Amino acid sequence: MAKKLKDMTEKELNEYNRKRKIRQDSRDLKAYAQRMRNTMKNYGKKFDAFAINQRKSRELALGACALKALDSVKELMRTKRLEPGTLYFVISESPVEDENGKKAFHCSVMYSVTSFEPAYTEEEIQKEIGDTFEKMMRETDALYPPEGKHEEAESEKETV
C-alpha cells in the first residue's frame, strides 16, 4: 500500500516529486513533438511603395503593391500546394516626410498563406526534442536532485 504524502520522509517526497515531474515532462515532450509535426509552413511577403500627397498617386502605389502581391501568390501557387482559406492580405498606409520636408505616404501590402508542407523535418523535430529534454532534465535535477546528489546538496546547504 502506498504511503500518504504527509507520512513520507523528505527523501521519499523528493523522489516522488522527481518521478512525477519526469512523467509530466515526458507527456509535454510528446505533445510538443506532435504539435511540431502538425505545424504547416507559412509563406509571406511584403511589398512597399512611396507616394506623394495626392489621392491618385496613393491609389497607384497601393494598386501596384497589391498587383505585385497577387502575382507573388500566383507564382507560389504554381510551385506549392496551398491550403484553401489561409490567404490573408494586410494593407497599410502611413504618412512620412521625405528629406525635403514634404508630406508623403508609405504604402505596403503584405500577404500570408499556409501550405500543406510540414514546417519542420523529422531531424529538426528530433534535435529540438533532444535539446528540450536536456533542459527539462537540468531543471528537474535542480529542483529535485537525484538520490545520490540529494545528500551532497544538503551538506552544501549546511556548509553555506
N, C-alpha and C positions, 0 to 999 in steps of 0.2 A: 504494500500500500504506500502511496506517495505521501511525502511529508507536506504539511501546510507551509505556506510561505513564512508565517510568523514563527514556526518551530525550527526553521533552517538556521544553520550557523552562517556566519558571514562568508566563509569559503564556499559553502554549498549554494548560497544565494548568488554569489559571483558566478559560479559555474552555470547555474540555472539561467541567469540573465544573459550570459555569453552564448549559450546554446540557442536561446530564444532569439537573440539578435542575429545570429548567423542564419537561422531558419528564415527570419523575416527578410534579411538581405538577399538570400537565395531567391525567394519569391519575387522581390523587387527587381533583381537582375534578369530573371526570366521574362517579366513583364516589359522591362526596358528593351530587351533584345527583340521581343515581339513587336513593340512599337516601332523600333528601327526597321524591322523587316517590312512593316506595313506602310512606312513613310514613302511617299512618291516624290519624284524630283519635280522641283518648281522652277520655271523659267520666267524671266522678266527682263525688261529693258526700258530705258528712259531716253526720250528724245526731247531736245531743248531747242528753243529759238528765241531771239530777241526782236521786239517790235517797238516802233516809235509810238508816241501817244496819240494814235488815231485808230478809230474803230476798224477801218478797212485793213490796216497793216496788222492789227492784232488778230483779226479773222484769218488773214493769210498765214500768219505764223502758226496759230493753233491748228489750222487746217493742214498745213504742211507736216506738222508733228504728228497729227492723227493719221495721215496717209502713210507716213513712214512706219508708224506703229502697226497699222493694218498690214502693210507689206511684210514687215518682220514676222508677224503672226502667221501669215500665209506661207512664208518661207519655212517657218518652224513646222507647220502642219505637213509639209512635204516630207520632212525627214523624221519627225517624231509622231507617235500616236498620242494625241492629246485627249484628256478626259473632258467629256462634254459638261458644260455648265460651270467650268472653273476659270473662264477667261474674264478678267476684271481690268478695267481701264481707270486710271486716275488722271484727271486733267486739272492743272493748276496754272494760275497766273498771278504773278506778284510784281508790284511796282518797284522799279530800281532807278537809280540815277547813273547816267554814264559819266565819263571823265570830264565832260564839259558842263555838267550840272543839269543837263536836260532830262526830263522825265521819260522813262521808257518802261517796257514791260518784259519780264522774263516769263515765257510760256513753256510749259512742259507737259508731255503726255507720257505716262508710264503704263505698262501692262504687266500682268502676272497671269500665268497659266500653269496648270499642273498636267504632267504627262503620266502615262501608265508605267514608266520605267522606275525601278526602285532607286531611292536616293542613295543607299549605301550598298556596297558589295559585301559578300559574306566575310571576306578578310577584314574589311573595315569594322564590321559588326563584332567579330571575334576579338580584334585588337581593342576596341572600345570597352567591351565587356571585361576583358582581362585587366585593363587599366583601372576600370571602376571597381572590380573585385579587389585589386590590390589596395586601393584607397579605403574601401569598406573594411578590409581586414586590419589595416593600420588603425582605423578608427575604433574597431572592436577591441584590438589589443590595448589601445589607450584607455578605453572605458572599463573593460573587464580583462585584466591581464590573464594570460594562461596560468594554469595551476602552478607550474614551477616558478614563474616570474612573479606570482602574486606575493610570495614571501619576500622576494627581493624588493618589490615596490613598497611593502610595509616597512621593511628595515630602512629603506631610503627616507620614508616619511619620518621615522623616529630619529634618524641622524640629523635631519634638517631642522 
